[in-house]
Amino acid sequence: MGTIIGREMEMRTLAECMQSQRSELVAVYGRRRIGKTFLIKE
């Protein structure tokens, strides 16, 4: 797969949510074709 460039803040936020002991709801939104699904999968 490719490399994510320029999404450090988003990746950090997702990582914090994944490691949280609480239930977390994350909504990822934005224009189409900007890499939302790729960001989540990585």
PDBQT receptor file of N, H, CA, C and O in Angstrom, charges set to zero:
ATOM      1  N   MET A   1       0.833  -1.192   0.000  1.00  0.00    +0.000 N 
ATOM      2  CA  MET A   1       0.000   0.000   0.000  1.00  0.00    +0.000 C 
ATOM      3  C   MET A   1       0.871   1.246   0.000  1.00  0.00    +0.000 C 
ATOM      4  O   MET A   1       2.094   1.168   0.123  1.00  0.00    +0.000 OA
ATOM      5  N   GLY A   2       0.234   2.375  -0.137  1.00  0.00    +0.000 N 
ATOM      6  H   GLY A   2      -0.759   2.439  -0.237  1.00  0.00    +0.000 HD
ATOM      7  CA  GLY A   2       0.934   3.654  -0.189  1.00  0.00    +0.000 C 
ATOM      8  C   GLY A   2       1.298   4.176   1.182  1.00  0.00    +0.000 C 
ATOM      9  O   GLY A   2       1.153   3.485   2.191  1.00  0.00    +0.000 OA
ATOM     10  N   THR A   3       1.767   5.393   1.201  1.00  0.00    +0.000 N 
ATOM     11  H   THR A   3       1.885   5.955   0.382  1.00  0.00    +0.000 HD
ATOM     12  CA  THR A   3       2.187   6.057   2.420  1.00  0.00    +0.000 C 
ATOM     13  C   THR A   3       1.282   7.249   2.677  1.00  0.00    +0.000 C 
ATOM     14  O   THR A   3       0.873   7.946   1.748  1.00  0.00    +0.000 OA
ATOM     15  N   ILE A   4       0.976   7.472   3.939  1.00  0.00    +0.000 N 
ATOM     16  H   ILE A   4       1.308   6.906   4.693  1.00  0.00    +0.000 HD
ATOM     17  CA  ILE A   4       0.167   8.627   4.312  1.00  0.00    +0.000 C 
ATOM     18  C   ILE A   4       1.104   9.793   4.582  1.00  0.00    +0.000 C 
ATOM     19  O   ILE A   4       2.024   9.682   5.392  1.00  0.00    +0.000 OA
ATOM     20  N   ILE A   5       0.872  10.902   3.907  1.00  0.00    +0.000 N 
ATOM     21  H   ILE A   5       0.125  10.992   3.249  1.00  0.00    +0.000 HD
ATOM     22  CA  ILE A   5       1.701  12.089   4.064  1.00  0.00    +0.000 C 
ATOM     23  C   ILE A   5       0.825  13.238   4.535  1.00  0.00    +0.000 C 
ATOM     24  O   ILE A   5      -0.235  13.484   3.958  1.00  0.00    +0.000 OA
ATOM     25  N   GLY A   6       1.252  13.944   5.574  1.00  0.00    +0.000 N 
ATOM     26  H   GLY A   6       2.113  13.744   6.042  1.00  0.00    +0.000 HD
ATOM     27  CA  GLY A   6       0.557  15.141   6.021  1.00  0.00    +0.000 C 
ATOM     28  C   GLY A   6      -0.686  14.886   6.850  1.00  0.00    +0.000 C 
ATOM     29  O   GLY A   6      -1.542  15.766   6.944  1.00  0.00    +0.000 OA
ATOM     30  N   ARG A   7      -0.816  13.726   7.448  1.00  0.00    +0.000 N 
ATOM     31  H   ARG A   7      -0.120  13.011   7.372  1.00  0.00    +0.000 HD
ATOM     32  CA  ARG A   7      -1.999  13.420   8.254  1.00  0.00    +0.000 C 
ATOM     33  C   ARG A   7      -1.609  13.003   9.671  1.00  0.00    +0.000 C 
ATOM     34  O   ARG A   7      -2.260  12.148  10.272  1.00  0.00    +0.000 OA
ATOM     35  N   GLU A   8      -0.555  13.602  10.197  1.00  0.00    +0.000 N 
ATOM     36  H   GLU A   8      -0.027  14.296   9.708  1.00  0.00    +0.000 HD
ATOM     37  CA  GLU A   8      -0.070  13.214  11.520  1.00  0.00    +0.000 C 
ATOM     38  C   GLU A   8      -1.116  13.453  12.606  1.00  0.00    +0.000 C 
ATOM     39  O   GLU A   8      -1.313  12.599  13.471  1.00  0.00    +0.000 OA
ATOM     40  N   MET A   9      -1.787  14.599  12.571  1.00  0.00    +0.000 N 
ATOM     41  H   MET A   9      -1.627  15.293  11.868  1.00  0.00    +0.000 HD
ATOM     42  CA  MET A   9      -2.781  14.913  13.594  1.00  0.00    +0.000 C 
ATOM     43  C   MET A   9      -3.937  13.914  13.553  1.00  0.00    +0.000 C 
ATOM     44  O   MET A   9      -4.388  13.441  14.597  1.00  0.00    +0.000 OA
ATOM     45  N   GLU A  10      -4.415  13.595  12.352  1.00  0.00    +0.000 N 
ATOM     46  H   GLU A  10      -4.049  13.979  11.504  1.00  0.00    +0.000 HD
ATOM     47  CA  GLU A  10      -5.518  12.656  12.216  1.00  0.00    +0.000 C 
ATOM     48  C   GLU A  10      -5.112  11.261  12.667  1.00  0.00    +0.000 C 
ATOM     49  O   GLU A  10      -5.884  10.571  13.334  1.00  0.00    +0.000 OA
ATOM     50  N   MET A  11      -3.906  10.845  12.305  1.00  0.00    +0.000 N 
ATOM     51  H   MET A  11      -3.280  11.405  11.763  1.00  0.00    +0.000 HD
ATOM     52  CA  MET A  11      -3.424   9.525  12.707  1.00  0.00    +0.000 C 
ATOM     53  C   MET A  11      -3.256   9.448  14.222  1.00  0.00    +0.000 C 
ATOM     54  O   MET A  11      -3.556   8.419  14.828  1.00  0.00    +0.000 OA
ATOM     55  N   ARG A  12      -2.783  10.524  14.833  1.00  0.00    +0.000 N 
ATOM     56  H   ARG A  12      -2.540  11.360  14.341  1.00  0.00    +0.000 HD
ATOM     57  CA  ARG A  12      -2.620  10.552  16.282  1.00  0.00    +0.000 C 
ATOM     58  C   ARG A  12      -3.978  10.453  16.979  1.00  0.00    +0.000 C 
ATOM     59  O   ARG A  12      -4.123   9.730  17.965  1.00  0.00    +0.000 OA
ATOM     60  N   THR A  13      -4.969  11.179  16.465  1.00  0.00    +0.000 N 
ATOM     61  H   THR A  13      -4.852  11.766  15.664  1.00  0.00    +0.000 HD
ATOM     62  CA  THR A  13      -6.310  11.142  17.053  1.00  0.00    +0.000 C 
ATOM     63  C   THR A  13      -6.906   9.739  16.963  1.00  0.00    +0.000 C 
ATOM     64  O   THR A  13      -7.471   9.242  17.937  1.00  0.00    +0.000 OA
ATOM     65  N   LEU A  14      -6.782   9.102  15.803  1.00  0.00    +0.000 N 
ATOM     66  H   LEU A  14      -6.322   9.506  15.012  1.00  0.00    +0.000 HD
ATOM     67  CA  LEU A  14      -7.303   7.748  15.651  1.00  0.00    +0.000 C 
ATOM     68  C   LEU A  14      -6.585   6.768  16.579  1.00  0.00    +0.000 C 
ATOM     69  O   LEU A  14      -7.224   5.893  17.163  1.00  0.00    +0.000 OA
ATOM     70  N   ALA A  15      -5.284   6.903  16.719  1.00  0.00    +0.000 N 
ATOM     71  H   ALA A  15      -4.764   7.614  16.245  1.00  0.00    +0.000 HD
ATOM     72  CA  ALA A  15      -4.516   6.019  17.598  1.00  0.00    +0.000 C 
ATOM     73  C   ALA A  15      -4.948   6.194  19.052  1.00  0.00    +0.000 C 
ATOM     74  O   ALA A  15      -5.066   5.210  19.782  1.00  0.00    +0.000 OA
ATOM     75  N   GLU A  16      -5.186   7.437  19.481  1.00  0.00    +0.000 N 
ATOM     76  H   GLU A  16      -5.090   8.237  18.887  1.00  0.00    +0.000 HD
ATOM     77  CA  GLU A  16      -5.644   7.688  20.841  1.00  0.00    +0.000 C 
ATOM     78  C   GLU A  16      -7.001   7.047  21.095  1.00  0.00    +0.000 C 
ATOM     79  O   GLU A  16      -7.241   6.485  22.163  1.00  0.00    +0.000 OA
ATOM     80  N   CYS A  17      -7.878   7.134  20.118  1.00  0.00    +0.000 N 
ATOM     81  H   CYS A  17      -7.684   7.590  19.249  1.00  0.00    +0.000 HD
ATOM     82  CA  CYS A  17      -9.202   6.526  20.261  1.00  0.00    +0.000 C 
ATOM     83  C   CYS A  17      -9.107   5.007  20.336  1.00  0.00    +0.000 C 
ATOM     84  O   CYS A  17      -9.833   4.375  21.103  1.00  0.00    +0.000 OA
ATOM     85  N   MET A  18      -8.219   4.423  19.546  1.00  0.00    +0.000 N 
ATOM     86  H   MET A  18      -7.629   4.937  18.923  1.00  0.00    +0.000 HD
ATOM     87  CA  MET A  18      -8.062   2.968  19.553  1.00  0.00    +0.000 C 
ATOM     88  C   MET A  18      -7.502   2.462  20.877  1.00  0.00    +0.000 C 
ATOM     89  O   MET A  18      -7.826   1.350  21.294  1.00  0.00    +0.000 OA
ATOM     90  N   GLN A  19      -6.671   3.253  21.542  1.00  0.00    +0.000 N 
ATOM     91  H   GLN A  19      -6.407   4.156  21.203  1.00  0.00    +0.000 HD
ATOM     92  CA  GLN A  19      -6.042   2.823  22.787  1.00  0.00    +0.000 C 
ATOM     93  C   GLN A  19      -6.844   3.215  24.023  1.00  0.00    +0.000 C 
ATOM     94  O   GLN A  19      -6.479   2.848  25.140  1.00  0.00    +0.000 OA
ATOM     95  N   SER A  20      -7.916   3.945  23.837  1.00  0.00    +0.000 N 
ATOM     96  H   SER A  20      -8.213   4.244  22.930  1.00  0.00    +0.000 HD
ATOM     97  CA  SER A  20      -8.729   4.404  24.952  1.00  0.00    +0.000 C 
ATOM     98  C   SER A  20      -9.426   3.228  25.627  1.00  0.00    +0.000 C 
ATOM     99  O   SER A  20      -9.783   2.248  24.973  1.00  0.00    +0.000 OA
ATOM    100  N   GLN A  21      -9.613   3.333  26.926  1.00  0.00    +0.000 N 
ATOM    101  H   GLN A  21      -9.323   4.129  27.457  1.00  0.00    +0.000 HD
ATOM    102  CA  GLN A  21     -10.332   2.316  27.689  1.00  0.00    +0.000 C 
ATOM    103  C   GLN A  21     -11.839   2.533  27.623  1.00  0.00    +0.000 C 
ATOM    104  O   GLN A  21     -12.611   1.668  28.035  1.00  0.00    +0.000 OA
ATOM    105  N   ARG A  22     -12.260   3.691  27.103  1.00  0.00    +0.000 N 
ATOM    106  H   ARG A  22     -11.633   4.394  26.768  1.00  0.00    +0.000 HD
ATOM    107  CA  ARG A  22     -13.677   4.017  26.978  1.00  0.00    +0.000 C 
ATOM    108  C   ARG A  22     -14.157   3.689  25.575  1.00  0.00    +0.000 C 
ATOM    109  O   ARG A  22     -13.362   3.484  24.658  1.00  0.00    +0.000 OA
ATOM    110  N   SER A  23     -15.472   3.645  25.429  1.00  0.00    +0.000 N 
ATOM    111  H   SER A  23     -16.118   3.811  26.174  1.00  0.00    +0.000 HD
ATOM    112  CA  SER A  23     -16.047   3.527  24.089  1.00  0.00    +0.000 C 
ATOM    113  C   SER A  23     -15.851   4.854  23.376  1.00  0.00    +0.000 C 
ATOM    114  O   SER A  23     -16.029   5.912  23.979  1.00  0.00    +0.000 OA
ATOM    115  N   GLU A  24     -15.494   4.813  22.124  1.00  0.00    +0.000 N 
ATOM    116  H   GLU A  24     -15.350   3.953  21.634  1.00  0.00    +0.000 HD
ATOM    117  CA  GLU A  24     -15.257   6.018  21.344  1.00  0.00    +0.000 C 
ATOM    118  C   GLU A  24     -16.067   5.951  20.054  1.00  0.00    +0.000 C 
ATOM    119  O   GLU A  24     -16.190   4.890  19.442  1.00  0.00    +0.000 OA
ATOM    120  N   LEU A  25     -16.607   7.068  19.656  1.00  0.00    +0.000 N 
ATOM    121  H   LEU A  25     -16.508   7.930  20.154  1.00  0.00    +0.000 HD
ATOM    122  CA  LEU A  25     -17.287   7.188  18.372  1.00  0.00    +0.000 C 
ATOM    123  C   LEU A  25     -16.475   8.165  17.530  1.00  0.00    +0.000 C 
ATOM    124  O   LEU A  25     -16.267   9.313  17.923  1.00  0.00    +0.000 OA
ATOM    125  N   VAL A  26     -16.025   7.705  16.383  1.00  0.00    +0.000 N 
ATOM    126  H   VAL A  26     -16.194   6.772  16.064  1.00  0.00    +0.000 HD
ATOM    127  CA  VAL A  26     -15.210   8.531  15.508  1.00  0.00    +0.000 C 
ATOM    128  C   VAL A  26     -15.953   8.710  14.189  1.00  0.00    +0.000 C 
ATOM    129  O   VAL A  26     -16.324   7.732  13.540  1.00  0.00    +0.000 OA
ATOM    130  N   ALA A  27     -16.164   9.947  13.801  1.00  0.00    +0.000 N 
ATOM    131  H   ALA A  27     -15.862  10.742  14.328  1.00  0.00    +0.000 HD
ATOM    132  CA  ALA A  27     -16.780  10.255  12.507  1.00  0.00    +0.000 C 
ATOM    133  C   ALA A  27     -15.708  10.839  11.602  1.00  0.00    +0.000 C 
ATOM    134  O   ALA A  27     -15.082  11.847  11.931  1.00  0.00    +0.000 OA
ATOM    135  N   VAL A  28     -15.507  10.203  10.472  1.00  0.00    +0.000 N 
ATOM    136  H   VAL A  28     -16.015   9.384  10.205  1.00  0.00    +0.000 HD
ATOM    137  CA  VAL A  28     -14.533  10.681   9.489  1.00  0.00    +0.000 C 
ATOM    138  C   VAL A  28     -15.324  11.186   8.297  1.00  0.00    +0.000 C 
ATOM    139  O   VAL A  28     -16.055  10.433   7.654  1.00  0.00    +0.000 OA
ATOM    140  N   TYR A  29     -15.170  12.460   8.016  1.00  0.00    +0.000 N 
ATOM    141  H   TYR A  29     -14.577  13.072   8.538  1.00  0.00    +0.000 HD
ATOM    142  CA  TYR A  29     -15.929  13.043   6.912  1.00  0.00    +0.000 C 
ATOM    143  C   TYR A  29     -15.037  13.963   6.101  1.00  0.00    +0.000 C 
ATOM    144  O   TYR A  29     -13.979  14.396   6.558  1.00  0.00    +0.000 OA
ATOM    145  N   GLY A  30     -15.477  14.247   4.911  1.00  0.00    +0.000 N 
ATOM    146  H   GLY A  30     -16.337  13.896   4.540  1.00  0.00    +0.000 HD
ATOM    147  CA  GLY A  30     -14.726  15.127   4.026  1.00  0.00    +0.000 C 
ATOM    148  C   GLY A  30     -15.147  14.903   2.591  1.00  0.00    +0.000 C 
ATOM    149  O   GLY A  30     -16.017  14.082   2.300  1.00  0.00    +0.000 OA
ATOM    150  N   ARG A  31     -14.527  15.633   1.713  1.00  0.00    +0.000 N 
ATOM    151  H   ARG A  31     -13.819  16.299   1.948  1.00  0.00    +0.000 HD
ATOM    152  CA  ARG A  31     -14.822  15.491   0.288  1.00  0.00    +0.000 C 
ATOM    153  C   ARG A  31     -14.512  14.067  -0.158  1.00  0.00    +0.000 C 
ATOM    154  O   ARG A  31     -13.770  13.333   0.496  1.00  0.00    +0.000 OA
ATOM    155  N   ARG A  32     -15.094  13.710  -1.269  1.00  0.00    +0.000 N 
ATOM    156  H   ARG A  32     -15.696  14.306  -1.800  1.00  0.00    +0.000 HD
ATOM    157  CA  ARG A  32     -14.822  12.370  -1.784  1.00  0.00    +0.000 C 
ATOM    158  C   ARG A  32     -13.425  12.313  -2.397  1.00  0.00    +0.000 C 
ATOM    159  O   ARG A  32     -12.890  13.312  -2.877  1.00  0.00    +0.000 OA
ATOM    160  N   ARG A  33     -12.859  11.114  -2.362  1.00  0.00    +0.000 N 
ATOM    161  H   ARG A  33     -13.294  10.302  -1.972  1.00  0.00    +0.000 HD
ATOM    162  CA  ARG A  33     -11.567  10.825  -2.991  1.00  0.00    +0.000 C 
ATOM    163  C   ARG A  33     -10.387  11.569  -2.357  1.00  0.00    +0.000 C 
ATOM    164  O   ARG A  33      -9.460  11.974  -3.057  1.00  0.00    +0.000 OA
ATOM    165  N   ILE A  34     -10.423  11.747  -1.029  1.00  0.00    +0.000 N 
ATOM    166  H   ILE A  34     -11.177  11.418  -0.460  1.00  0.00    +0.000 HD
ATOM    167  CA  ILE A  34      -9.279  12.379  -0.367  1.00  0.00    +0.000 C 
ATOM    168  C   ILE A  34      -8.553  11.420   0.578  1.00  0.00    +0.000 C 
ATOM    169  O   ILE A  34      -7.608  11.820   1.257  1.00  0.00    +0.000 OA
ATOM    170  N   GLY A  35      -8.991  10.150   0.628  1.00  0.00    +0.000 N 
ATOM    171  H   GLY A  35      -9.759   9.825   0.076  1.00  0.00    +0.000 HD
ATOM    172  CA  GLY A  35      -8.257   9.151   1.396  1.00  0.00    +0.000 C 
ATOM    173  C   GLY A  35      -8.832   8.818   2.763  1.00  0.00    +0.000 C 
ATOM    174  O   GLY A  35      -8.093   8.365   3.637  1.00  0.00    +0.000 OA
ATOM    175  N   LYS A  36     -10.116   9.026   2.975  1.00  0.00    +0.000 N 
ATOM    176  H   LYS A  36     -10.716   9.394   2.265  1.00  0.00    +0.000 HD
ATOM    177  CA  LYS A  36     -10.717   8.720   4.275  1.00  0.00    +0.000 C 
ATOM    178  C   LYS A  36     -10.615   7.227   4.591  1.00  0.00    +0.000 C 
ATOM    179  O   LYS A  36     -10.176   6.849   5.678  1.00  0.00    +0.000 OA
ATOM    180  N   THR A  37     -11.015   6.395   3.659  1.00  0.00    +0.000 N 
ATOM    181  H   THR A  37     -11.371   6.702   2.777  1.00  0.00    +0.000 HD
ATOM    182  CA  THR A  37     -10.978   4.946   3.876  1.00  0.00    +0.000 C 
ATOM    183  C   THR A  37      -9.542   4.467   4.046  1.00  0.00    +0.000 C 
ATOM    184  O   THR A  37      -9.270   3.635   4.912  1.00  0.00    +0.000 OA
ATOM    185  N   PHE A  38      -8.626   4.975   3.243  1.00  0.00    +0.000 N 
ATOM    186  H   PHE A  38      -8.847   5.651   2.540  1.00  0.00    +0.000 HD
ATOM    187  CA  PHE A  38      -7.220   4.583   3.356  1.00  0.00    +0.000 C 
ATOM    188  C   PHE A  38      -6.673   4.959   4.731  1.00  0.00    +0.000 C 
ATOM    189  O   PHE A  38      -5.953   4.173   5.347  1.00  0.00    +0.000 OA
ATOM    190  N   LEU A  39      -7.008   6.152   5.215  1.00  0.00    +0.000 N 
ATOM    191  H   LEU A  39      -7.593   6.791   4.715  1.00  0.00    +0.000 HD
ATOM    192  CA  LEU A  39      -6.554   6.604   6.530  1.00  0.00    +0.000 C 
ATOM    193  C   LEU A  39      -7.038   5.654   7.620  1.00  0.00    +0.000 C 
ATOM    194  O   LEU A  39      -6.270   5.285   8.509  1.00  0.00    +0.000 OA
ATOM    195  N   ILE A  40      -8.293   5.262   7.557  1.00  0.00    +0.000 N 
ATOM    196  H   ILE A  40      -8.917   5.561   6.835  1.00  0.00    +0.000 HD
ATOM    197  CA  ILE A  40      -8.859   4.362   8.577  1.00  0.00    +0.000 C 
ATOM    198  C   ILE A  40      -8.208   2.990   8.517  1.00  0.00    +0.000 C 
ATOM    199  O   ILE A  40      -7.890   2.408   9.554  1.00  0.00    +0.000 OA
ATOM    200  N   LYS A  41      -8.008   2.467   7.313  1.00  0.00    +0.000 N 
ATOM    201  H   LYS A  41      -8.266   2.940   6.470  1.00  0.00    +0.000 HD
ATOM    202  CA  LYS A  41      -7.413   1.143   7.175  1.00  0.00    +0.000 C 
ATOM    203  C   LYS A  41      -5.975   1.111   7.662  1.00  0.00    +0.000 C 
ATOM    204  O   LYS A  41      -5.539   0.100   8.212  1.00  0.00    +0.000 OA
ATOM    205  N   GLU A  42      -5.249   2.162   7.480  1.00  0.00    +0.000 N 
ATOM    206  H   GLU A  42      -5.604   2.983   7.034  1.00  0.00    +0.000 HD
ATOM    207  CA  GLU A  42      -3.855   2.207   7.909  1.00  0.00    +0.000 C 
ATOM    208  C   GLU A  42      -3.770   2.393   9.397  1.00  0.00    +0.000 C 
ATOM    209  O   GLU A  42      -2.672   2.456   9.950  1.00  0.00    +0.000 OA
TER     210      GLU A  42
